[in-house]
Amino acid sequence: MTGKMKEKIKGRPLIHDFYADPLSGPGIERRSFELIDAEAPRHAFSPEEWEVVRRMVHTTGDFRLLDDVRFSRDAIAAGKRALKRGAPIYTDSSMIRAGLSLARLRAACGDYRRRSIFCHIADRDVAAAAQSSGLPRSIHALRKARPILDGGIIVFGNAPIALLELNRMVMEEGVRPALVIAMPVGFVHVVESKEEVLSLAVPAIALLGRRGGSPLAVSVVHALCGLASRTKTD
């Protein structure tokens, strides 16, 4: 902590500086993006890819993400098309489902409702199937969502095993999601699940390595909503 900061803390509370020059929530977000643009290292992302990555950086405060974000060639276009037609969304956690903004989704397609977002991880039949089989609930939750996986947006922020199961469905059952957002976090089967999905013929946005989580996955969907809302035709 600098001497100037210590001096300010010993004086009046810092919030008074904000009172004197307040910003709205959207204003804070705009200013944050300006700072990210100014401080970001050089990169090769396209302008639309950068909008996604920038929101990820905004979510985490971590520019190191730039080294590990990967887009399949058609991921952005596929994501925008899917959102504009109101594609169903499957999430691997209740946290992601709760975190997705209906206002942002409806900016892309007015048909979106809370019921457009599916998460079966807490369903009783899923828990019973997991107990009977000895397999994780995340696998059975994904299998229960099978009717909406083709053409759906599949969002992973927590369960690498479920991502591996989706990869199997793509390879063995011909499942074709509109977009896979692959950002599970952890240490077991995480790295390989992301690398495998990027090797498949499905549109995907992934964060390589062990990092990930619900906030990052949500940030990607929200960034795509912003892009879709400004796209008249694709």
Steps between C-alpha positions, in 0.01 A plus 500: 500500500641841403554781745237709322245220534582460871455872546160494329384204705597681822287793385144484381358173357587443135133470400477880525716526187237294319219713644670804351529344154246216482457248220198284423534123469515520119745788530729295721485215247585734211791648692622152591500396135690815408766415757519140379543616139773741608690249713458182297813351345518452126282214375370341181131481588250631248285796615209270585721247675653781699155605627465153647851488645474852636188409696683196636783728613244736652355206694833383639735797490754264341672583171674161506179354359597637160756224461249219545169601340427303184228545238412251232487668162121545495430534871400866509273483196341177622440644845337813362272301270395272782420787735311695237266204440454440872686168519455310826787529746627213713719582800697257713428686825214684666738791557540557127126474444437757773776727374379529142320829446161473333528865401822428310355185343186686393711770339613224264159331468179613664376141526736410784340405829643348816363167379728530194796428732535139613695354789424152635781460751265529801215289358393208718501248216853606408616452859334158511659394171842613622464303822394190311771517233790631705560766234501874575171688493642728232497213249138408569397866499650543153335181375164626625553811286555290187185634323636856499870435437469503120496866406531613861760712674679279752678684782758335727654682794529223755480142375782371278352148515180633343707665228670168433156338477385763250815437297410131495148581385640712219734222388277195555143630473535786252384769742553844348473794742480848355782607734696351789642735762768286665623656823482238774739560788705252700780247493355166386413448130480877451785562257424205274125570488567845354763382256272223378202727431723733299600205282138426405293639215281714726521874564673556833650767724736359762741613768797265497654369818349461845336841529131558440185529708143623487575875485724456196247281322226755567720783376546327165126460449440863592768620259343295221160648585644846449645402164177331391287797601696723262492256209209546260592214269760227519 
